[in-house]
Amino acid sequence: MRALLCAIAAVVLAAAGCAPAGGDDRGMIVFADGRDTSQGAQIKALVNRWNADHPGQYVRMVELPESTDDHRAQLAARAQDAMAAPSATGGCADVITLDVVRTAEFAHWGYIEPLDPDDFDGDAFLPTTLETGRYRGRQYGIPLRADVGLLYYRKDVLDAEGMRPPRTWEELRHQAVTVAPRHGLAGYVTQLDRYEGFTVNALEAIWAAGGAVVDGEGDAVLDPAEAGRGFQRIPQGLRDRWILPDSVDYNEEGARIAFQGGRALFMRNWTYAYRLLGAQGSPLLGRFGVAPLPWSSALGGWNLALSRCSRNRDTARAFIRYLTSESSERTLFTGAGFAPARRALYEDPILTRAYPHLQEIRRTVERARSRPVTPDYDRLSDTLQEHLHPTLTDPPAVAHRMSDLAEDLRALTAAG
Protein backbone atom coordinates (compact mmCIF):
# COMPACT_ATOMS: atom_id res chain seq x y z
CA MET A 1 0.00 0.00 0.00
CA ARG A 2 2.83 2.40 0.83
CA ALA A 3 4.41 1.76 -2.57
CA LEU A 4 1.07 2.34 -4.27
CA LEU A 5 0.58 5.68 -2.47
CA CYS A 6 4.08 6.82 -3.45
CA ALA A 7 3.40 5.91 -7.06
CA ILE A 8 0.12 7.85 -7.03
CA ALA A 9 1.89 10.86 -5.47
CA ALA A 10 4.56 10.76 -8.15
CA VAL A 11 1.91 10.79 -10.89
CA VAL A 12 0.10 13.74 -9.26
CA LEU A 13 3.33 15.72 -8.90
CA ALA A 14 4.28 15.05 -12.51
CA ALA A 15 0.85 16.21 -13.68
CA ALA A 16 1.33 19.44 -11.74
CA GLY A 17 4.60 20.11 -13.47
CA CYS A 18 6.65 19.39 -10.36
CA ALA A 19 9.31 16.79 -9.72
CA PRO A 20 9.17 14.47 -6.71
CA ALA A 21 11.56 15.49 -3.94
CA GLY A 22 14.91 13.84 -4.26
CA GLY A 23 14.43 13.00 -7.94
CA ASP A 24 17.04 13.46 -10.62
CA ASP A 25 15.77 16.64 -12.26
CA ARG A 26 18.23 16.59 -15.13
CA GLY A 27 17.62 16.73 -18.85
CA MET A 28 17.01 19.17 -21.67
CA ILE A 29 16.05 22.72 -20.74
CA VAL A 30 15.07 25.89 -22.58
CA PHE A 31 16.99 29.11 -21.99
CA ALA A 32 15.20 32.33 -23.02
CA ASP A 33 17.33 35.43 -23.57
CA GLY A 34 17.20 38.51 -25.72
CA ARG A 35 18.64 38.39 -29.23
CA ASP A 36 22.39 37.88 -28.97
CA THR A 37 23.80 40.95 -30.73
CA SER A 38 27.17 40.80 -28.97
CA GLN A 39 30.32 40.71 -31.06
CA GLY A 40 31.03 37.07 -31.81
CA ALA A 41 27.65 36.03 -30.29
CA GLN A 42 29.22 35.44 -26.88
CA ILE A 43 26.07 34.14 -25.16
CA LYS A 44 25.50 31.56 -27.90
CA ALA A 45 29.15 30.52 -27.67
CA LEU A 46 28.78 29.90 -23.94
CA VAL A 47 25.61 27.86 -24.53
CA ASN A 48 27.40 25.80 -27.16
CA ARG A 49 30.26 25.18 -24.75
CA TRP A 50 27.83 23.98 -22.10
CA ASN A 51 26.18 21.61 -24.57
CA ALA A 52 29.52 20.16 -25.61
CA ASP A 53 30.46 19.51 -21.97
CA HIS A 54 27.07 18.24 -20.75
CA PRO A 55 25.67 15.47 -22.93
CA GLY A 56 22.19 14.59 -21.82
CA GLN A 57 21.56 18.09 -20.43
CA TYR A 58 21.10 19.98 -23.69
CA VAL A 59 20.20 23.67 -23.48
CA ARG A 60 18.03 25.02 -26.28
CA MET A 61 18.40 28.79 -26.53
CA VAL A 62 15.34 30.80 -27.52
CA GLU A 63 16.04 34.37 -28.59
CA LEU A 64 13.45 36.97 -27.62
CA PRO A 65 13.04 40.52 -29.00
CA GLU A 66 15.68 43.15 -28.22
CA SER A 67 13.05 45.51 -26.81
CA THR A 68 12.89 45.01 -23.05
CA ASP A 69 9.11 45.57 -23.10
CA ASP A 70 8.58 42.90 -25.78
CA HIS A 71 11.06 40.62 -23.99
CA ARG A 72 9.05 40.90 -20.77
CA ALA A 73 5.73 40.41 -22.56
CA GLN A 74 6.82 37.15 -24.19
CA LEU A 75 8.27 35.78 -20.95
CA ALA A 76 5.10 36.65 -19.04
CA ALA A 77 2.94 35.01 -21.73
CA ARG A 78 5.01 31.83 -21.56
CA ALA A 79 4.78 31.76 -17.78
CA GLN A 80 1.01 32.29 -17.81
CA ASP A 81 0.52 29.55 -20.40
CA ALA A 82 2.66 27.15 -18.36
CA MET A 83 0.68 27.90 -15.19
CA ALA A 84 -2.63 27.41 -17.02
CA ALA A 85 -1.56 24.07 -18.50
CA PRO A 86 1.18 22.64 -16.24
CA SER A 87 1.16 19.24 -17.95
CA ALA A 88 1.81 20.72 -21.40
CA THR A 89 5.27 20.29 -22.86
CA GLY A 90 7.41 22.62 -24.92
CA GLY A 91 6.12 25.97 -23.67
CA CYS A 92 8.20 26.39 -20.52
CA ALA A 93 11.40 28.43 -20.59
CA ASP A 94 13.31 26.86 -17.69
CA VAL A 95 15.94 29.60 -17.29
CA ILE A 96 15.10 33.18 -18.22
CA THR A 97 16.95 36.47 -18.31
CA LEU A 98 15.13 39.28 -16.55
CA ASP A 99 15.80 42.99 -16.65
CA VAL A 100 16.51 43.91 -13.02
CA VAL A 101 13.29 45.95 -12.78
CA ARG A 102 11.19 42.86 -13.63
CA THR A 103 12.26 40.69 -10.67
CA ALA A 104 9.52 41.93 -8.35
CA GLU A 105 6.78 41.43 -10.94
CA PHE A 106 7.76 37.87 -11.87
CA ALA A 107 8.31 36.89 -8.22
CA HIS A 108 5.04 38.47 -7.12
CA TRP A 109 2.97 36.53 -9.67
CA GLY A 110 4.75 33.26 -8.95
CA TYR A 111 6.41 32.91 -12.35
CA ILE A 112 9.84 32.23 -10.87
CA GLU A 113 11.20 30.18 -7.98
CA PRO A 114 13.20 31.43 -4.97
CA LEU A 115 16.89 30.55 -5.05
CA ASP A 116 19.41 30.08 -2.26
CA PRO A 117 22.21 32.59 -2.94
CA ASP A 118 24.68 30.28 -1.17
CA ASP A 119 24.12 27.75 -3.96
CA PHE A 120 25.30 30.32 -6.48
CA ASP A 121 28.37 31.78 -4.77
CA GLY A 122 26.31 34.78 -3.64
CA ASP A 123 29.07 36.40 -1.56
CA ALA A 124 31.23 36.73 -4.69
CA PHE A 125 28.92 39.32 -6.29
CA LEU A 126 28.96 43.04 -5.68
CA PRO A 127 26.19 43.55 -3.09
CA THR A 128 24.22 46.06 -5.14
CA THR A 129 23.98 43.62 -8.05
CA LEU A 130 22.81 40.73 -5.88
CA GLU A 131 20.20 42.99 -4.30
CA THR A 132 18.50 43.48 -7.69
CA GLY A 133 17.48 39.82 -7.58
CA ARG A 134 15.72 40.08 -4.20
CA TYR A 135 12.05 40.56 -3.51
CA ARG A 136 10.47 40.65 -0.05
CA GLY A 137 13.56 39.19 1.57
CA ARG A 138 14.05 36.26 -0.81
CA GLN A 139 16.48 35.79 -3.69
CA TYR A 140 14.89 35.19 -7.09
CA GLY A 141 17.58 36.28 -9.55
CA ILE A 142 21.33 35.71 -9.90
CA PRO A 143 23.26 38.54 -11.61
CA LEU A 144 24.39 37.74 -15.13
CA ARG A 145 25.67 41.21 -15.89
CA ALA A 146 25.54 44.63 -14.31
CA ASP A 147 24.95 47.94 -15.98
CA VAL A 148 25.19 51.57 -14.91
CA GLY A 149 25.14 54.99 -16.43
CA LEU A 150 28.54 56.60 -16.97
CA LEU A 151 29.63 60.10 -17.91
CA TYR A 152 31.41 60.01 -21.26
CA TYR A 153 33.37 63.15 -22.03
CA ARG A 154 35.67 64.63 -24.65
CA LYS A 155 39.02 64.04 -22.99
CA ASP A 156 40.87 65.95 -25.71
CA VAL A 157 38.76 69.05 -24.98
CA LEU A 158 39.04 68.93 -21.19
CA ASP A 159 42.78 68.23 -21.41
CA ALA A 160 43.21 71.27 -23.66
CA GLU A 161 41.34 73.35 -21.07
CA GLY A 162 43.30 71.88 -18.16
CA MET A 163 40.09 70.64 -16.54
CA ARG A 164 38.95 67.40 -14.91
CA PRO A 165 35.52 65.82 -15.47
CA PRO A 166 32.72 67.38 -13.41
CA ARG A 167 31.81 65.88 -10.05
CA THR A 168 28.56 67.73 -9.40
CA TRP A 169 25.57 68.82 -11.45
CA GLU A 170 26.67 72.45 -11.13
CA GLU A 171 30.17 71.65 -12.41
CA LEU A 172 28.61 69.78 -15.34
CA ARG A 173 26.40 72.74 -16.16
CA HIS A 174 29.28 75.21 -15.81
CA GLN A 175 31.59 73.30 -18.15
CA ALA A 176 28.75 72.67 -20.59
CA VAL A 177 27.93 76.38 -20.70
CA THR A 178 31.48 77.78 -20.77
CA VAL A 179 33.78 75.17 -22.33
CA ALA A 180 31.61 73.43 -24.91
CA PRO A 181 30.79 76.54 -27.02
CA ARG A 182 34.49 77.39 -27.33
CA HIS A 183 34.93 74.08 -29.16
CA GLY A 184 31.78 74.20 -31.24
CA LEU A 185 29.99 71.61 -29.11
CA ALA A 186 26.71 71.31 -27.29
CA GLY A 187 27.15 70.73 -23.59
CA TYR A 188 25.41 67.48 -22.77
CA VAL A 189 23.40 64.77 -24.51
CA THR A 190 21.26 62.11 -22.86
CA GLN A 191 18.16 59.95 -23.42
CA LEU A 192 14.92 61.90 -23.07
CA ASP A 193 12.56 60.28 -25.56
CA ARG A 194 9.39 58.99 -23.88
CA TYR A 195 10.45 55.49 -22.81
CA GLU A 196 12.32 53.89 -19.90
CA GLY A 197 15.43 55.97 -20.62
CA PHE A 198 13.49 59.11 -19.70
CA THR A 199 12.36 57.47 -16.43
CA VAL A 200 15.98 56.69 -15.57
CA ASN A 201 17.11 60.27 -16.23
CA ALA A 202 14.20 61.65 -14.21
CA LEU A 203 14.87 59.35 -11.26
CA GLU A 204 18.56 60.22 -11.22
CA ALA A 205 17.76 63.95 -11.21
CA ILE A 206 15.26 63.50 -8.37
CA TRP A 207 17.72 61.40 -6.35
CA ALA A 208 20.49 63.94 -6.91
CA ALA A 209 18.42 66.53 -5.03
CA GLY A 210 17.78 64.16 -2.14
CA GLY A 211 14.36 63.07 -3.33
CA ALA A 212 12.77 59.62 -3.45
CA VAL A 213 9.83 58.08 -5.29
CA VAL A 214 8.95 54.99 -3.23
CA ASP A 215 10.30 53.61 0.03
CA GLY A 216 11.61 50.15 0.81
CA GLU A 217 8.09 48.84 1.32
CA GLY A 218 6.99 50.02 -2.11
CA ASP A 219 4.89 52.92 -0.82
CA ALA A 220 4.94 56.29 -2.62
CA VAL A 221 6.95 58.93 -0.75
CA LEU A 222 7.43 61.54 -3.48
CA ASP A 223 7.76 65.04 -2.05
CA PRO A 224 6.71 67.33 -4.93
CA ALA A 225 8.85 70.32 -3.88
CA GLU A 226 11.99 68.27 -3.27
CA ALA A 227 11.58 66.13 -6.38
CA GLY A 228 10.70 69.18 -8.45
CA ARG A 229 13.95 70.94 -7.49
CA GLY A 230 15.93 67.99 -8.80
CA PHE A 231 13.96 67.26 -11.95
CA GLN A 232 13.64 70.95 -12.91
CA ARG A 233 17.31 70.92 -13.94
CA ILE A 234 16.50 68.87 -17.04
CA PRO A 235 13.83 71.05 -18.68
CA GLN A 236 15.75 74.14 -17.56
CA GLY A 237 18.91 72.80 -19.23
CA LEU A 238 16.97 72.12 -22.42
CA ARG A 239 15.52 75.63 -22.39
CA ASP A 240 18.99 77.11 -21.84
CA ARG A 241 20.23 74.80 -24.62
CA TRP A 242 23.28 73.44 -22.81
CA ILE A 243 21.47 70.11 -22.91
CA LEU A 244 21.30 69.23 -26.60
CA PRO A 245 17.65 69.85 -27.59
CA ASP A 246 17.61 66.76 -29.80
CA SER A 247 17.92 64.70 -26.61
CA VAL A 248 14.12 64.79 -26.31
CA ASP A 249 14.00 62.39 -29.28
CA TYR A 250 16.97 60.20 -28.32
CA ASN A 251 17.27 56.75 -26.90
CA GLU A 252 20.68 55.26 -26.03
CA GLU A 253 21.79 54.84 -29.62
CA GLY A 254 20.60 58.29 -30.66
CA ALA A 255 22.65 59.86 -27.88
CA ARG A 256 25.66 57.68 -28.64
CA ILE A 257 25.62 58.54 -32.34
CA ALA A 258 25.36 62.27 -31.57
CA PHE A 259 28.27 62.14 -29.13
CA GLN A 260 30.40 59.97 -31.39
CA GLY A 261 29.64 62.34 -34.24
CA GLY A 262 31.24 65.22 -32.32
CA ARG A 263 28.10 67.08 -31.26
CA ALA A 264 28.49 67.24 -27.46
CA LEU A 265 31.10 67.61 -24.73
CA PHE A 266 29.37 65.19 -22.31
CA MET A 267 27.05 62.20 -22.59
CA ARG A 268 25.23 60.01 -20.10
CA ASN A 269 25.01 56.45 -21.39
CA TRP A 270 25.33 52.83 -20.32
CA THR A 271 28.52 50.77 -20.31
CA TYR A 272 27.95 49.27 -23.78
CA ALA A 273 28.88 52.57 -25.46
CA TYR A 274 32.53 52.33 -24.39
CA ARG A 275 33.42 49.60 -26.91
CA LEU A 276 31.69 51.39 -29.77
CA LEU A 277 33.29 54.75 -29.05
CA GLY A 278 36.73 53.16 -28.84
CA ALA A 279 36.41 50.85 -31.83
CA GLN A 280 38.77 51.06 -34.78
CA GLY A 281 37.48 53.69 -37.18
CA SER A 282 35.60 55.64 -34.52
CA PRO A 283 36.17 59.41 -34.85
CA LEU A 284 36.57 59.51 -31.05
CA LEU A 285 39.17 56.75 -30.77
CA GLY A 286 41.69 58.02 -28.21
CA ARG A 287 39.76 61.27 -27.73
CA PHE A 288 37.16 60.41 -25.10
CA GLY A 289 37.20 59.47 -21.44
CA VAL A 290 34.77 58.03 -18.95
CA ALA A 291 33.98 58.95 -15.36
CA PRO A 292 31.28 58.22 -12.79
CA LEU A 293 28.17 60.33 -13.19
CA PRO A 294 28.15 63.38 -10.90
CA TRP A 295 25.17 61.75 -9.17
CA SER A 296 24.10 58.19 -8.30
CA SER A 297 23.31 56.13 -11.37
CA ALA A 298 20.24 53.97 -11.69
CA LEU A 299 21.37 50.37 -11.52
CA GLY A 300 20.65 48.33 -14.61
CA GLY A 301 21.56 44.85 -15.70
CA TRP A 302 20.12 41.40 -16.22
CA ASN A 303 19.57 38.47 -13.87
CA LEU A 304 18.99 34.78 -14.45
CA ALA A 305 15.91 33.22 -12.87
CA LEU A 306 14.44 29.73 -12.57
CA SER A 307 10.92 29.38 -13.92
CA ARG A 308 8.35 27.70 -11.72
CA CYS A 309 7.28 25.55 -14.68
CA SER A 310 10.76 23.99 -15.00
CA ARG A 311 10.91 20.24 -14.50
CA ASN A 312 14.63 19.64 -14.98
CA ARG A 313 15.59 21.96 -12.15
CA ASP A 314 18.97 20.39 -11.34
CA THR A 315 20.09 21.14 -14.88
CA ALA A 316 18.54 24.59 -14.76
CA ARG A 317 20.33 25.50 -11.53
CA ALA A 318 23.61 24.12 -12.81
CA PHE A 319 23.24 26.14 -16.00
CA ILE A 320 22.59 29.33 -13.98
CA ARG A 321 25.76 28.62 -11.96
CA TYR A 322 27.68 28.13 -15.20
CA LEU A 323 26.50 31.32 -16.94
CA THR A 324 27.07 33.45 -13.83
CA SER A 325 30.47 31.91 -13.03
CA GLU A 326 33.61 34.02 -12.93
CA SER A 327 34.83 32.40 -16.15
CA SER A 328 31.60 33.14 -18.05
CA GLU A 329 31.32 36.70 -16.79
CA ARG A 330 34.95 37.28 -17.80
CA THR A 331 34.10 36.09 -21.31
CA LEU A 332 31.05 38.33 -21.48
CA PHE A 333 33.07 41.37 -20.39
CA THR A 334 36.14 40.87 -22.58
CA GLY A 335 34.19 39.59 -25.58
CA ALA A 336 30.99 41.61 -25.42
CA GLY A 337 31.68 44.49 -23.04
CA PHE A 338 29.02 43.46 -20.51
CA ALA A 339 29.91 44.84 -17.09
CA PRO A 340 30.57 41.99 -14.64
CA ALA A 341 28.67 41.51 -11.42
CA ARG A 342 31.42 39.50 -9.71
CA ARG A 343 33.81 41.36 -7.44
CA ALA A 344 36.91 39.33 -8.41
CA LEU A 345 36.85 40.54 -12.01
CA TYR A 346 37.17 44.16 -10.86
CA GLU A 347 40.25 43.17 -8.87
CA ASP A 348 41.96 41.18 -11.61
CA PRO A 349 45.22 43.03 -12.46
CA ILE A 350 45.21 41.77 -16.05
CA LEU A 351 41.72 43.14 -16.65
CA THR A 352 42.30 46.44 -14.86
CA ARG A 353 45.41 47.10 -16.97
CA ALA A 354 43.67 46.20 -20.22
CA TYR A 355 40.43 48.02 -19.39
CA PRO A 356 41.16 51.21 -17.41
CA HIS A 357 37.48 52.12 -17.22
CA LEU A 358 36.73 48.97 -15.22
CA GLN A 359 37.34 50.76 -11.92
CA GLU A 360 35.02 53.58 -12.93
CA ILE A 361 32.32 50.99 -13.56
CA ARG A 362 32.89 49.40 -10.16
CA ARG A 363 32.72 52.71 -8.30
CA THR A 364 29.50 53.55 -10.10
CA VAL A 365 27.95 50.11 -9.48
CA GLU A 366 28.78 50.28 -5.78
CA ARG A 367 26.97 53.59 -5.28
CA ALA A 368 24.19 52.97 -7.81
CA ARG A 369 20.55 52.95 -6.74
CA SER A 370 17.85 50.49 -7.67
CA ARG A 371 14.77 51.78 -9.39
CA PRO A 372 11.52 51.35 -7.39
CA VAL A 373 11.02 47.71 -6.40
CA THR A 374 7.37 46.99 -7.15
CA PRO A 375 5.37 44.44 -9.17
CA ASP A 376 3.74 47.44 -10.86
CA TYR A 377 6.99 48.98 -12.06
CA ASP A 378 5.77 49.34 -15.66
CA ARG A 379 2.70 51.30 -14.54
CA LEU A 380 4.83 53.43 -12.23
CA SER A 381 7.26 54.24 -15.03
CA ASP A 382 4.44 55.02 -17.47
CA THR A 383 2.78 57.29 -14.91
CA LEU A 384 6.01 59.19 -14.33
CA GLN A 385 6.51 59.64 -18.06
CA GLU A 386 2.90 60.77 -18.56
CA HIS A 387 3.25 63.55 -16.00
CA LEU A 388 6.84 64.72 -16.47
CA HIS A 389 7.73 64.23 -20.14
CA PRO A 390 5.53 67.16 -21.30
CA THR A 391 7.47 69.51 -19.00
CA LEU A 392 10.57 69.14 -21.18
CA THR A 393 9.06 71.81 -23.41
CA ASP A 394 7.18 73.56 -20.59
CA PRO A 395 9.50 74.03 -17.58
CA PRO A 396 7.04 76.19 -15.55
CA ALA A 397 4.66 73.21 -15.46
CA VAL A 398 7.03 71.10 -13.36
CA ALA A 399 5.54 72.15 -10.00
CA HIS A 400 1.92 71.22 -10.66
CA ARG A 401 2.85 68.19 -12.76
CA MET A 402 4.98 66.89 -9.87
CA SER A 403 2.11 67.37 -7.43
CA ASP A 404 -0.22 65.43 -9.72
CA LEU A 405 2.41 62.71 -10.06
CA ALA A 406 2.72 62.37 -6.28
CA GLU A 407 -1.05 61.94 -5.96
CA ASP A 408 -1.23 59.32 -8.73
CA LEU A 409 1.72 57.38 -7.32
CA ARG A 410 0.06 57.23 -3.90
CA ALA A 411 -3.05 55.81 -5.52
CA LEU A 412 -1.03 53.34 -7.59
CA THR A 413 1.03 51.96 -4.71
CA ALA A 414 -1.99 51.84 -2.37
CA ALA A 415 -3.92 49.79 -4.94
CA GLY A 416 -0.97 47.40 -5.31
Protein Blocks (a to p, Z undefined) as FASTA:
>chain_A
ZZmmmmmmmmmmmmnopacehiaceddddddddddfbghilmlmmmmmmmmmmghiaccd
ddddfblklmmmmmmmmmmmmmmmmmbghjacfbacddfklmmmmmmnopaccddfklno
mmmpcfklmmmmggehiafbdcfbdcdddddddfklmmmnopacdfbfklmmmmmmmmmm
mnopafbdcdfbdcfklmmmmmmmmmmnopafbdfkopafbdfklmmmmmmmmmmmmmno
macfklmmccfklmmmmmmnopafbdcddfklmmmmmpghiakgoiaccdddfbdcdded
ddddddfklmblmlmmmmmmmmmmmklmmmmmmmnopacfbfklmmmmklmmmmmmlmmm
mmmmmmpccddddfklmmmmmmmmmmmmmmmmmmklmmmmmmmmmmmmmmmmmmZZ
